[in-house]
C-alpha cells in the first residue's frame, strides 16, 4: 500500500495500471469506516501477492483527484486497469465481499493478463512470465487464428523480446486484410522503426548529429524522419511525434504523406482501450461514478493524446 498525491498520481496509478490493476482507496483521517476498511484492503493485497496494487488517496488533502473521480462519500474504492477505471464500490465492505469484487476483474492466480499497454517500448517489470505468456498466446492463436486480441498481444510480446522477424510474420495475415485493422497498421509502423535502427546506419547516430543537420536545414525532412524512427525505437514517442508534426506542418504531402502513418500509429498505440466494466453511463454495477467529465479533462495521458490529435488535424487542414 502506498499514499498517492497529484504529484505522483500519473506514475503510480495511471502508468502502473497499464501492467497491474490498481485499486485506489479514497479515505480521510476522520472517517470511521475508512479506518475499518484500510486494514482489510491491506490484508487482501498481501493475500493476492501481486495480482493488484493498492494505493490510498486522502480525499481531504487531494480534493482535485477526489473531484475528478466524482467522489461523493468515503470510503470509496475505484479499480483501474489500462489507465481507465473499470469498477468501484462505496463503504466498508467485509473482507469476503472485497475479494468477490476483485475476483470479478483480476486475472486468476497464474493466469495471463492480456491488457494492452500504452508504454510498450519502455522497459518495465511485467506482471507475468514472458515465456508462459508467449506459450498461452500461441496456443490461443493456434486454436482460433481469428483471435485478433491474441495476435495483437503476441506481436507486442515478440517485439518486446526483439523477435522482429517473427513479429512481422505474425502481422502479415492481418496486414493482408482490406481494410487493414488500425491497431495492426500501428504495430507495423512500430516494427518498421525498430527495423530501421538495426538496418540503417543512421539508426546508430547520436541525437545531436540529427539536430546538427536539422539546424543547418529545417526542411531536411529525410533527417527529421530518420530521427523520428530512432525516437520511436527508444520509446520517446512524444518527441517522435513532434518531429513528424514538423514535417507535416512544413509539407504535408512530403514523400506521399509518409510521416502521417507513424504519427497516427503512435496515437493508436498510446490510446488505452475502452474499459469493459462500466455501462454507457460511466457508472459501475454498484452505481458509483467512475470517471466524470472533470476526470477525462484531468487525465494527463488522454489530454496529451487529444492535444496531438488536434495538432495533426490542424496541420492537415
Backbone bond lengths (Angstrom), bond angles and torsions (degrees), N, CA, C in turn:
res aa  C-N    CA-C-N  psi(-1)  N-CA   C-N-CA  omega(-1)  CA-C   N-CA-C  phi
1 X - - - 1.460 - - 1.522 108.70 -
2 X 1.322 116.51 140.91 1.455 120.02 176.60 1.514 109.56 -143.53
3 X 1.347 115.49 154.62 1.454 121.41 176.68 1.517 109.36 -86.51
4 X 1.338 115.92 137.89 1.462 122.00 -177.92 1.517 109.21 -120.77
5 X 1.344 115.55 139.88 1.460 122.73 175.60 1.523 108.37 -123.86
6 X 1.321 116.35 178.26 1.467 120.01 178.64 1.526 110.93 -61.77
7 X 1.346 116.58 -27.99 1.458 120.23 -178.05 1.528 112.60 -69.47
8 X 1.318 118.17 -37.85 1.473 119.29 -177.42 1.523 112.68 -111.21
9 X 1.341 117.11 10.77 1.461 120.32 -176.83 1.526 112.12 -60.88
10 X 1.318 117.35 -45.67 1.459 119.92 -176.76 1.527 111.14 -61.29
11 X 1.336 116.77 -45.41 1.466 119.97 -176.91 1.524 112.10 -72.23
12 X 1.341 116.64 -45.44 1.462 120.27 -171.67 1.522 113.79 -85.83
13 X 1.336 117.38 -15.75 1.464 119.85 -179.65 1.527 111.01 -117.22
14 X 1.343 116.77 -63.32 1.465 119.92 -175.46 1.525 110.80 -62.81
15 X 1.339 117.08 -56.52 1.466 119.88 -177.60 1.523 111.39 -66.77
16 X 1.317 117.54 -40.74 1.464 120.23 -179.06 1.521 111.64 -62.55
17 X 1.346 116.99 -34.74 1.470 120.17 -177.12 1.520 112.57 -72.13
18 X 1.339 117.59 -9.21 1.458 119.95 176.55 1.521 111.41 -68.00
19 X 1.324 117.15 -25.72 1.464 120.34 -179.42 1.524 113.40 -117.95
20 X 1.337 117.67 -27.24 1.470 121.66 -179.10 1.519 109.14 -136.25
21 X 1.343 119.25 129.63 1.467 119.71 176.90 1.523 111.15 -54.89
22 X 1.323 116.49 140.04 1.465 122.06 -178.80 1.519 109.23 -119.18
23 X 1.329 116.31 124.96 1.461 121.57 176.20 1.524 108.24 -100.76
24 X 1.335 115.78 118.50 1.464 121.81 -178.53 1.524 109.06 -99.92
25 X 1.331 115.82 123.31 1.465 122.09 179.34 1.528 108.40 -104.77
26 X 1.353 116.14 108.05 1.458 121.12 174.55 1.533 108.22 -84.35
27 X 1.319 116.84 123.56 1.461 121.24 -173.02 1.541 108.98 -145.08
28 X 1.340 116.40 178.46 1.465 122.54 172.53 1.529 107.59 -151.80
29 X 1.324 117.89 150.56 1.472 120.92 -176.51 1.527 114.13 -61.18
30 X 1.335 117.30 -29.39 1.463 120.46 -176.93 1.523 113.08 -83.95
31 X 1.335 118.14 -7.08 1.468 123.31 -171.58 1.534 111.00 -85.54
32 X 1.336 115.54 113.13 1.461 120.02 179.90 1.518 113.56 -60.95
33 X 1.345 119.87 -51.72 1.457 120.85 178.79 1.532 112.63 -58.63
34 X 1.338 117.10 -31.67 1.468 120.05 177.57 1.524 110.24 -61.94
35 X 1.328 116.21 -39.87 1.460 120.44 -179.55 1.526 111.13 -66.75
36 X 1.330 116.66 -28.45 1.466 120.46 177.68 1.525 110.71 -77.24
37 X 1.343 116.34 -40.44 1.455 120.38 -175.78 1.518 112.48 -74.34
38 X 1.335 117.22 -35.42 1.464 120.65 -174.96 1.524 114.04 -51.95
39 X 1.335 118.92 -54.18 1.468 120.02 -179.93 1.534 113.03 -62.31
40 X 1.335 116.42 -33.38 1.464 119.90 177.65 1.528 110.11 -62.63
41 X 1.328 116.38 -46.69 1.462 120.36 -179.92 1.523 111.14 -62.15
42 X 1.321 117.07 -39.39 1.464 120.32 179.91 1.521 110.96 -66.44
43 X 1.338 117.32 -39.39 1.469 119.97 177.34 1.534 110.69 -63.98
44 X 1.323 116.13 -41.91 1.458 119.83 -179.37 1.527 110.40 -66.26
45 X 1.326 117.21 -40.49 1.474 120.18 177.73 1.524 110.35 -58.91
46 X 1.317 116.46 -43.79 1.467 120.15 178.52 1.524 111.08 -64.29
47 X 1.326 116.33 -42.67 1.463 120.48 -177.97 1.521 111.98 -66.71
48 X 1.331 117.57 -30.64 1.462 121.01 -176.03 1.529 113.02 -87.55
49 X 1.321 116.90 -1.49 1.471 123.62 168.84 1.532 114.35 40.65
50 X 1.312 115.36 62.38 1.453 119.72 172.55 1.514 116.34 88.93
51 X 1.338 117.65 -0.09 1.467 119.00 -179.70 1.531 111.27 -72.33
52 X 1.327 117.94 -20.29 1.450 121.67 173.17 1.516 108.74 -152.20
53 X 1.328 115.39 164.29 1.466 122.04 178.71 1.522 108.38 -112.63
54 X 1.323 117.37 133.84 1.463 122.57 179.76 1.526 109.55 -103.88
55 X 1.334 116.58 128.91 1.464 121.10 173.41 1.521 108.43 -131.26
56 X 1.337 116.02 155.94 1.461 121.43 -179.05 1.524 109.04 -122.45
57 X 1.328 116.06 139.16 1.463 121.98 176.65 1.517 108.69 -124.62
58 X 1.311 116.43 119.78 1.463 121.93 176.73 1.529 107.75 -73.90
59 X 1.320 117.02 107.76 1.467 121.40 -173.42 1.523 112.35 -67.56
60 X 1.325 117.94 -21.78 1.467 120.37 176.49 1.524 110.71 -73.62
61 X 1.329 115.90 -43.39 1.458 120.28 -176.84 1.527 112.36 -82.59
62 X 1.326 117.40 -27.21 1.460 121.51 -177.35 1.532 109.78 -116.47
63 X 1.328 114.97 61.76 1.463 120.05 -175.40 1.536 111.95 -65.72
64 X 1.332 117.15 -29.19 1.466 119.51 178.61 1.524 110.96 -63.00
65 X 1.320 116.92 -42.53 1.462 120.69 178.37 1.527 110.85 -69.25
66 X 1.325 116.72 -41.41 1.464 119.82 179.63 1.524 110.91 -61.90
67 X 1.334 116.70 -41.45 1.460 120.07 178.85 1.522 111.22 -68.19
68 X 1.333 115.92 -37.50 1.465 119.69 -179.81 1.521 111.14 -60.70
69 X 1.328 117.00 -34.83 1.461 121.01 -179.60 1.526 111.93 -92.96
70 X 1.307 117.67 3.94 1.455 120.10 177.65 1.512 113.39 65.93
71 X 1.345 117.38 33.71 1.463 120.75 -177.87 1.525 109.72 -70.89
72 X 1.325 115.74 121.28 1.467 121.50 -177.48 1.526 112.43 -108.74
73 X 1.315 116.98 -22.13 1.463 120.82 176.88 1.519 107.78 -151.25
74 X 1.308 115.38 159.91 1.469 120.81 179.30 1.531 109.44 -130.26
75 X 1.326 115.43 150.68 1.462 126.74 2.65 1.534 111.50 -76.44
76 X 1.320 115.00 145.91 1.458 122.45 170.09 1.515 108.00 -131.47
77 X 1.323 116.09 132.98 1.459 121.29 178.98 1.521 109.68 -115.35
78 X 1.322 116.12 136.18 1.456 122.29 -179.84 1.525 108.51 -126.72
79 X 1.322 116.49 130.60 1.459 122.24 179.02 1.519 109.37 -99.58
80 X 1.351 116.40 126.07 1.458 121.62 178.95 1.526 110.42 -113.42
81 X 1.337 115.27 139.24 1.452 122.01 175.01 1.527 107.43 -139.97
82 X 1.331 116.59 137.08 1.466 120.99 -179.30 1.519 112.65 55.77
83 X 1.327 116.35 36.05 1.442 120.69 176.48 1.510 115.50 80.59
84 X 1.347 117.69 2.56 1.460 121.11 -176.01 1.531 110.28 -130.05
85 X 1.351 117.70 144.91 1.468 120.27 174.20 1.528 110.50 -71.44
86 X 1.328 116.80 136.23 1.459 120.57 -178.77 1.526 113.23 -116.03
87 X 1.327 117.67 -21.15 1.467 119.55 179.53 1.527 107.71 -171.07
88 X 1.322 116.02 171.40 1.448 120.17 179.03 1.512 111.63 -170.43
89 X 1.334 115.36 172.44 1.465 119.79 176.54 1.524 108.92 -149.53
90 X 1.345 114.89 157.74 1.460 121.68 178.05 1.522 109.04 -115.30
91 X 1.325 114.65 149.71 1.451 119.75 175.15 1.516 113.42 92.63
92 X 1.337 115.10 167.39 1.462 121.66 -178.08 1.524 109.76 -88.41
93 X 1.321 116.35 85.98 1.462 120.47 179.63 1.520 110.87 -71.48
94 X 1.325 118.37 151.01 1.462 120.91 172.70 1.527 110.02 -67.91
95 X 1.308 115.69 162.74 1.461 120.96 -173.90 1.522 112.14 -58.00
96 X 1.306 117.76 -39.94 1.464 120.58 -178.94 1.516 112.10 -61.55
97 X 1.332 116.32 -41.57 1.462 119.46 -179.33 1.530 111.83 -72.02
98 X 1.334 116.43 -32.40 1.467 119.28 175.12 1.529 109.45 -62.31
99 X 1.332 117.03 -43.10 1.466 120.47 179.39 1.530 110.94 -65.76
100 X 1.334 116.93 -39.54 1.467 119.83 177.15 1.528 110.87 -61.05
101 X 1.319 116.01 -41.24 1.466 120.69 178.18 1.529 110.39 -61.06
102 X 1.323 117.15 -47.94 1.460 120.89 -177.70 1.521 111.47 -66.95
103 X 1.328 116.48 -39.38 1.474 120.03 -176.32 1.526 112.35 -65.21
104 X 1.336 117.45 -20.42 1.472 119.69 176.84 1.517 111.52 -67.90
105 X 1.334 117.44 -23.93 1.458 120.93 -170.47 1.530 114.31 -120.33
106 X 1.321 116.90 -32.43 1.467 118.84 -173.96 1.516 111.20 -78.70
107 X 1.332 117.57 144.65 1.459 119.68 171.46 1.524 109.26 -59.97
108 X 1.313 116.10 143.69 1.457 119.69 177.07 1.522 109.44 -61.89
109 X 1.314 116.47 157.89 1.465 120.38 -178.96 1.527 109.86 -56.78
110 X 1.321 116.70 123.13 1.459 121.10 -178.85 1.514 113.82 87.05
111 X 1.338 117.64 -8.31 1.459 120.41 -179.33 1.516 110.04 -80.28
112 X 1.317 116.85 147.53 1.460 122.29 -178.70 1.516 110.94 -72.58
113 X 1.344 117.65 121.65 1.458 119.10 169.96 1.511 109.11 -82.66
114 X 1.336 118.31 129.64 1.456 120.37 -175.89 1.524 112.41 -115.75
115 X 1.359 117.49 20.77 1.452 118.56 179.31 1.518 109.76 -62.40
116 X 1.352 116.44 137.58 1.458 120.16 178.86 1.516 109.64 -74.20
117 X 1.297 116.66 142.60 1.446 121.70 179.50 1.511 110.90 -106.34
118 X 1.452 119.87 149.03 1.440 125.85 175.05 1.508 111.73 -82.54
119 X 1.465 120.12 -25.63 1.445 123.46 -171.90 1.514 111.38 -109.28
120 X 1.312 117.75 45.06 1.459 119.97 -174.73 1.518 113.06 -58.24
121 X 1.315 118.05 -34.54 1.459 120.01 -173.02 1.517 112.69 -78.18
122 X 1.330 118.18 -10.61 1.444 120.72 -177.62 1.517 110.10 -96.41
123 X 1.346 118.58 141.37 1.465 121.27 177.50 1.517 110.09 -60.97
124 X 1.325 116.52 135.33 1.453 120.15 178.24 1.516 109.10 -156.74
125 X 1.311 116.22 157.97 1.457 121.74 178.76 1.514 108.65 -79.09
126 X 1.331 117.79 120.38 1.455 121.54 -179.61 1.522 109.95 -82.07
127 X 1.336 115.74 149.29 1.464 120.82 -177.03 1.529 110.88 -86.52
128 X 1.327 118.09 8.07 1.450 120.22 179.56 1.511 109.26 -151.81
129 X 1.310 117.27 161.55 1.453 122.64 178.31 1.522 109.78 -72.05
130 X 1.359 115.67 126.38 1.465 119.71 -173.83 1.523 111.65 -62.29
131 X 1.327 117.06 -38.12 1.462 119.77 -179.59 1.516 112.38 -63.37
132 X 1.336 115.85 -44.14 1.460 119.68 178.95 1.524 111.04 -66.90
133 X 1.323 115.49 -39.60 1.462 119.48 179.09 1.521 110.25 -61.42
134 X 1.311 116.34 -44.53 1.464 120.20 -179.07 1.527 110.79 -61.86
135 X 1.320 115.86 -43.36 1.465 119.71 -179.18 1.529 110.73 -62.61
136 X 1.332 117.15 -42.65 1.464 120.23 -178.55 1.532 111.25 -67.17
137 X 1.341 115.78 -40.21 1.460 119.06 179.41 1.529 111.22 -67.81
138 X 1.314 116.48 -40.99 1.467 119.69 177.95 1.525 110.89 -62.43
139 X 1.335 115.90 -39.14 1.471 120.03 178.00 1.527 110.33 -65.74
140 X 1.334 116.44 -43.29 1.465 120.21 -179.87 1.525 110.74 -62.26
141 X 1.319 117.19 -39.16 1.455 120.98 -178.36 1.526 111.24 -74.15
142 X 1.324 116.67 -35.78 1.460 119.85 177.65 1.532 110.57 -66.42
143 X 1.327 115.40 -36.45 1.465 119.83 179.23 1.514 111.75 -70.94
144 X 1.336 116.01 -31.92 1.463 120.54 -178.69 1.529 108.82 -146.43
145 X 1.331 118.49 92.32 1.473 121.08 -179.21 1.530 113.38 -60.13
146 X 1.319 117.43 -16.86 1.458 120.44 178.29 1.519 113.82 -87.95
147 X 1.329 116.87 6.08 1.460 121.20 -179.71 1.534 108.70 -77.92
148 X 1.325 116.32 90.25 1.461 120.59 -176.27 1.519 112.75 -66.09
149 X 1.330 117.37 -31.98 1.462 119.43 178.79 1.532 110.35 -63.59
150 X 1.331 116.30 -45.00 1.462 120.05 178.75 1.524 110.68 -64.71
151 X 1.326 117.12 -40.70 1.469 120.51 178.77 1.535 110.62 -61.78
152 X 1.333 115.60 -46.73 1.459 120.04 -178.87 1.527 110.95 -60.80
153 X 1.338 116.53 -47.32 1.464 120.05 -177.65 1.524 111.80 -68.08
154 X 1.331 117.24 -34.93 1.461 119.70 178.63 1.519 110.98 -69.17
155 X 1.323 117.17 -41.37 1.468 120.02 176.25 1.523 109.90 -60.15
156 X 1.329 116.53 -44.29 1.466 120.90 178.59 1.519 110.82 -58.83
157 X 1.323 116.79 -44.30 1.455 121.24 179.91 1.526 111.05 -64.04
158 X 1.342 116.93 -43.92 1.464 120.75 -179.63 1.524 111.14 -63.95
159 X 1.315 116.67 -41.03 1.465 119.43 177.46 1.525 109.75 -62.36
160 X 1.322 116.48 -42.65 1.454 120.28 179.08 1.511 112.78 -61.70
161 X 1.327 117.55 -30.12 1.462 121.89 179.18 1.526 112.28 -89.36
162 X 1.333 116.91 -0.29 1.454 119.92 179.30 1.510 114.49 81.41
163 X 1.334 117.04 11.00 1.473 121.28 179.09 1.530 108.66 -86.62
164 X 1.328 116.26 69.96 1.459 120.85 -171.07 1.523 112.21 -69.66
165 X 1.327 117.72 -38.74 1.468 120.27 -179.43 1.525 110.54 -64.91
166 X 1.333 116.59 -42.46 1.466 119.86 179.09 1.527 110.55 -66.53
167 X 1.335 116.47 -38.37 1.464 120.03 178.25 1.524 110.50 -63.11
168 X 1.326 116.44 -41.90 1.467 120.33 179.85 1.525 110.90 -64.15
169 X 1.340 116.82 -41.34 1.464 120.20 178.98 1.521 111.20 -63.96
170 X 1.322 116.37 -37.46 1.462 120.72 -179.86 1.524 111.35 -70.67
171 X 1.328 116.15 -29.82 1.465 120.31 179.40 1.527 112.40 -77.18
172 X 1.334 117.02 -23.79 1.467 120.81 -172.05 1.530 113.85 -53.43
173 X 1.339 120.31 -47.52 1.476 118.99 -179.73 1.521 112.68 -61.16
174 X 1.334 116.83 -38.10 1.466 119.97 -179.94 1.523 110.69 -69.31
175 X 1.327 116.57 -37.00 1.458 120.62 -178.61 1.524 112.31 -72.96
176 X 1.326 116.67 -15.09 1.465 120.47 179.05 1.524 112.35 -83.81
177 X 1.324 116.97 -8.43 1.461 119.86 -179.69 1.527 111.59 -73.95
178 X 1.307 115.66 157.58 1.456 122.00 174.56 1.532 108.11 -128.11
179 X 1.335 118.24 115.09 1.461 126.13 -4.67 1.519 111.60 -77.78
180 X 1.329 116.37 161.78 1.464 121.15 177.43 1.530 109.14 -72.94
181 X 1.339 118.62 128.11 1.472 119.45 176.82 1.524 110.64 -57.59
182 X 1.313 116.80 135.35 1.461 121.71 -172.77 1.529 111.89 -58.63
183 X 1.329 117.55 -39.83 1.457 117.58 -175.44 1.525 112.24 -68.39
184 X 1.352 117.44 -28.28 1.461 119.30 177.10 1.528 110.69 -79.66
185 X 1.315 117.46 -32.93 1.471 120.67 171.84 1.527 109.27 -61.64
186 X 1.333 116.31 -39.46 1.466 120.73 179.00 1.523 110.61 -63.70
187 X 1.313 117.38 -44.69 1.467 119.90 178.55 1.519 111.44 -64.16
188 X 1.326 117.57 -35.27 1.459 121.18 178.14 1.524 110.88 -63.98
189 X 1.329 116.80 -41.36 1.459 120.14 177.45 1.530 111.22 -64.22
190 X 1.309 116.38 -39.89 1.475 121.40 176.34 1.523 109.47 -62.50
191 X 1.313 116.32 -44.62 1.461 121.40 179.34 1.528 110.68 -63.08
192 X 1.331 117.14 -40.29 1.465 120.56 178.68 1.527 111.25 -59.73
193 X 1.320 116.34 -39.40 1.467 120.22 179.65 1.523 110.77 -66.60
194 X 1.318 117.06 -41.02 1.467 120.41 179.31 1.528 111.03 -67.33
195 X 1.329 116.87 -37.41 1.465 120.17 177.48 1.527 110.68 -68.01
196 X 1.337 116.81 -33.70 1.461 121.31 179.18 1.528 111.09 -58.41
197 X 1.335 116.93 -45.66 1.462 118.82 -175.09 1.527 112.01 -71.29
198 X 1.330 117.59 -15.12 1.465 119.62 179.12 1.528 112.39 -98.89
199 X 1.335 117.72 -13.66 1.463 119.86 -175.38 1.527 113.52 -118.83
200 X 1.324 118.16 -22.99 1.461 121.38 -177.20 1.531 108.92 -103.20
201 X 1.338 118.09 133.96 1.473 119.97 179.97 1.524 113.32 -55.80
202 X 1.334 116.86 -30.99 1.463 119.52 180.00 1.522 111.68 -67.18
203 X 1.319 117.13 -17.17 1.452 120.20 176.89 1.511 113.58 -65.45
204 X 1.333 116.70 -13.64 1.461 121.43 179.83 1.529 112.11 -105.11
205 X 1.324 116.74 2.00 1.465 119.37 179.82 1.529 111.04 -70.25
206 X 1.336 115.09 154.51 1.460 121.18 167.36 1.531 108.18 -77.61
207 X 1.312 116.68 151.59 1.468 119.71 179.83 1.524 111.52 -60.53
208 X 1.324 116.20 -30.22 1.463 119.67 -179.62 1.526 111.43 -62.37
209 X 1.317 117.73 -32.23 1.460 120.38 179.46 1.525 110.67 -68.07
210 X 1.336 116.33 -40.61 1.469 119.62 175.20 1.527 109.72 -60.66
211 X 1.335 115.69 -47.17 1.463 120.07 -176.33 1.523 111.94 -62.99
212 X 1.329 116.43 -35.32 1.466 119.99 178.64 1.526 110.52 -62.99
213 X 1.330 116.68 -45.24 1.465 120.31 -179.62 1.521 111.44 -68.25
214 X 1.333 116.86 -40.13 1.466 120.32 179.34 1.529 110.27 -66.87
215 X 1.341 116.71 -34.96 1.458 120.42 177.59 1.514 112.24 -63.23
216 X 1.326 116.57 -31.22 1.462 121.22 178.74 1.526 111.87 -77.84
217 X 1.344 116.47 -25.87 1.461 121.00 -178.70 1.522 109.47 -153.14
218 X 1.334 116.07 101.55 1.461 120.65 -177.19 1.531 112.44 -61.38
219 X 1.332 116.11 -21.58 1.458 120.36 -179.00 1.533 112.02 -98.71
220 X 1.313 116.31 20.88 1.469 119.96 174.66 1.529 107.24 -79.11
221 X 1.331 115.22 76.93 1.461 120.45 -173.48 1.520 112.78 -67.72
222 X 1.313 117.38 -31.56 1.467 119.98 178.02 1.523 110.08 -59.95
223 X 1.328 116.13 -44.34 1.468 120.02 -179.98 1.523 110.91 -69.33
224 X 1.329 117.01 -40.58 1.470 119.46 177.73 1.529 110.66 -61.60
225 X 1.334 115.94 -42.80 1.463 119.74 -178.00 1.531 110.31 -66.37
226 X 1.321 116.84 -40.83 1.466 120.54 177.58 1.528 110.34 -63.95
227 X 1.327 116.42 -41.14 1.469 119.68 178.00 1.529 110.79 -61.71
228 X 1.334 116.38 -41.01 1.465 119.58 -179.66 1.528 110.81 -61.57
229 X 1.327 116.76 -37.55 1.464 119.61 179.15 1.520 111.48 -66.54
230 X 1.312 116.13 -40.18 1.466 118.89 177.04 1.526 110.26 -63.70
231 X 1.324 116.85 -42.92 1.465 120.48 179.20 1.526 111.39 -62.69
232 X 1.328 117.33 -38.78 1.468 120.35 176.64 1.519 109.88 -62.14
233 X 1.334 116.14 -44.58 1.469 120.79 -175.95 1.523 112.14 -63.20
234 X 1.341 117.06 -32.68 1.466 119.57 -178.20 1.523 112.36 -95.44
235 X 1.337 116.90 5.64 1.460 120.43 173.81 1.505 115.57 88.24
236 X 1.335 118.93 7.71 1.466 121.03 177.43 1.529 108.98 -91.21
237 X 1.327 115.41 70.24 1.457 120.79 -168.53 1.529 112.98 -71.18
238 X 1.326 118.22 -35.77 1.457 119.07 178.30 1.525 110.66 -65.01
239 X 1.324 116.67 -43.33 1.461 120.12 178.39 1.525 110.62 -63.21
240 X 1.334 116.53 -36.85 1.466 120.45 177.54 1.524 110.51 -63.03
241 X 1.325 117.12 -42.34 1.460 120.28 179.32 1.524 111.54 -65.80
242 X 1.336 116.40 -33.36 1.464 119.43 177.33 1.527 110.84 -63.01
243 X 1.342 117.04 -42.26 1.464 120.09 178.61 1.526 111.03 -66.59
244 X 1.316 116.21 -43.34 1.462 119.93 179.23 1.526 111.09 -63.11
245 X 1.323 115.50 -38.67 1.457 119.97 179.99 1.531 111.05 -66.08
246 X 1.326 117.19 -35.65 1.463 120.68 177.27 1.527 110.44 -59.95
247 X 1.327 116.75 -42.47 1.463 120.08 178.53 1.523 110.07 -64.25
248 X 1.332 116.49 -48.10 1.465 121.15 -176.61 1.521 110.74 -61.19
249 X 1.332 117.23 -41.51 1.463 120.10 -178.30 1.524 111.59 -67.89
250 X 1.339 117.04 -33.21 1.462 120.89 -178.39 1.531 112.18 -83.68
251 X 1.343 115.95 -33.28 1.474 119.48 -179.81 1.525 108.52 -160.31
252 X 1.329 116.16 88.75 1.466 119.97 -173.91 1.521 113.18 -67.54
253 X 1.334 117.60 -14.57 1.460 120.72 179.68 1.534 112.53 -96.58
254 X 1.325 117.41 0.29 1.463 120.17 -174.90 1.533 112.25 -56.96
255 X 1.315 115.80 132.73 1.467 123.10 176.76 1.524 111.72 49.76
256 X 1.347 114.38 47.88 1.467 120.70 177.58 1.532 111.26 56.19
257 X 1.342 115.42 42.46 1.473 122.93 177.92 1.525 112.63 59.84
258 X 1.332 116.61 33.92 1.469 120.72 -178.05 1.527 113.71 -57.82
259 X 1.341 121.10 -39.90 1.478 119.74 -177.76 1.522 114.16 -65.83
260 X 1.330 117.43 -24.31 1.464 119.60 -176.55 1.525 111.67 -64.44
261 X 1.334 117.16 -37.68 1.474 119.89 -175.59 1.531 112.68 -63.40
262 X 1.340 119.54 -51.01 1.472 117.04 177.95 1.521 113.19 -66.48
263 X 1.351 117.03 -29.38 1.463 120.01 177.60 1.523 109.76 -62.83
264 X 1.330 116.86 -49.86 1.466 121.43 178.86 1.530 110.18 -63.99
265 X 1.330 116.22 -36.69 1.467 120.12 179.47 1.520 111.36 -62.07
266 X 1.321 117.45 -43.08 1.456 120.27 179.85 1.523 111.34 -64.67
267 X 1.322 116.70 -39.74 1.464 119.41 176.57 1.525 110.58 -60.55
268 X 1.326 116.59 -41.62 1.462 121.12 179.82 1.528 111.18 -65.41
269 X 1.321 117.16 -43.46 1.467 120.87 -178.07 1.527 111.52 -69.55
270 X 1.311 117.26 -29.81 1.460 120.64 -177.91 1.526 113.22 -85.20
271 X 1.316 117.55 -19.61 1.465 120.38 -176.89 1.522 110.92 -75.97
272 X 1.333 118.72 121.02 1.461 120.53 179.09 1.520 110.88 -64.21
273 X 1.334 118.00 146.24 1.465 119.53 176.00 1.511 110.63 -65.40
274 X 1.324 115.51 154.32 1.459 119.81 178.99 1.516 109.87 -66.54
275 X 1.325 118.06 134.74 1.456 120.12 178.91 1.511 111.59 -64.02
276 X 1.348 115.58 146.43 1.459 120.41 -178.83 1.526 112.92 -95.63
277 X 1.347 115.81 -15.20 1.452 118.60 -172.23 1.508 115.90 -73.12
278 X 1.346 119.45 -53.60 1.460 119.45 -174.21 1.514 112.16 -73.23
279 X 1.326 116.17 160.80 1.453 119.77 174.01 1.520 108.65 -86.33
280 X 1.318 116.66 -173.36 1.460 120.78 -174.40 1.517 112.54 -64.84
281 X 1.314 118.05 -17.98 1.452 120.04 -179.74 1.508 111.88 -83.90
282 X 1.330 118.13 -5.30 1.448 120.90 -178.20 1.511 112.97 81.52
283 X 1.330 117.45 17.38 1.457 120.80 179.77 1.518 110.09 -111.71
284 X 1.315 114.63 151.79 1.457 119.92 177.44 1.517 109.54 -78.88
285 X 1.339 114.37 175.96 1.464 118.67 177.63 1.520 110.88 -60.02
286 X 1.346 115.73 -27.73 1.453 119.97 178.87 1.509 113.50 -82.00
287 X 1.338 116.72 -4.89 1.449 120.08 175.23 1.507 115.55 91.43
288 X 1.352 118.82 1.47 1.455 118.04 -179.93 1.514 109.72 -83.82
289 X 1.334 116.24 149.93 1.456 120.60 176.47 1.524 108.29 -75.67
290 X 1.348 114.49 127.75 1.450 118.17 -177.32 1.520 112.08 -94.70
291 X 1.294 117.74 -36.36 1.458 119.91 -176.73 1.508 108.19 -153.62
292 X 1.309 117.16 102.40 1.450 120.78 178.53 1.507 111.56 -82.99
293 X 1.322 115.47 -177.06 1.461 121.35 -178.79 1.522 110.94 -58.47
294 X 1.322 116.19 -40.56 1.459 119.70 -178.40 1.515 111.17 -62.16
295 X 1.351 116.99 -38.14 1.462 120.04 -178.26 1.509 111.15 -66.68
296 X 1.334 116.58 -39.15 1.459 119.53 178.13 1.519 109.72 -62.18
297 X 1.346 115.12 -41.12 1.451 119.10 -179.89 1.522 111.69 -67.96
298 X 1.322 117.55 -32.66 1.451 120.98 -175.44 1.524 112.69 -85.56
299 X 1.339 118.17 -20.91 1.451 120.71 -175.93 1.529 109.30 -60.35
300 X 1.327 118.56 114.68 1.467 120.57 -174.51 1.527 112.80 -62.78
301 X 1.322 117.66 -40.71 1.460 120.06 -178.23 1.525 111.01 -65.49
302 X 1.336 116.72 -49.01 1.458 119.95 -179.12 1.528 111.24 -65.75
303 X 1.332 116.64 -35.57 1.461 119.87 178.27 1.523 110.50 -65.10
304 X 1.327 116.42 -41.23 1.460 120.05 179.56 1.524 111.17 -65.25
305 X 1.334 116.71 -43.73 1.468 120.84 179.53 1.516 110.16 -62.98
306 X 1.329 116.80 -43.65 1.460 121.18 178.76 1.523 110.86 -61.18
307 X 1.322 116.73 -39.83 1.461 121.32 179.62 1.524 111.18 -62.44
308 X 1.327 116.75 -44.01 1.469 119.93 -179.67 1.530 111.34 -70.63
309 X 1.301 117.67 -31.26 1.472 119.32 175.28 1.531 110.14 -64.35
310 X 1.319 116.43 -42.10 1.464 119.99 178.96 1.533 110.67 -65.19
311 X 1.329 116.09 -41.12 1.464 119.49 179.81 1.520 110.68 -62.11
312 X 1.331 117.16 -42.04 1.469 120.12 179.09 1.521 109.98 -64.24
313 X 1.321 116.51 -43.81 1.461 120.26 -178.47 1.532 110.32 -60.66
314 X 1.324 116.87 -43.56 1.466 119.98 -179.38 1.521 111.21 -67.10
315 X 1.352 116.67 -36.76 1.457 120.03 -179.25 1.515 112.16 -68.60
316 X 1.326 116.54 -31.67 1.468 120.27 -177.36 1.524 112.05 -84.59
317 X 1.324 117.96 -19.47 1.471 121.34 -178.08 1.532 111.94 -96.26
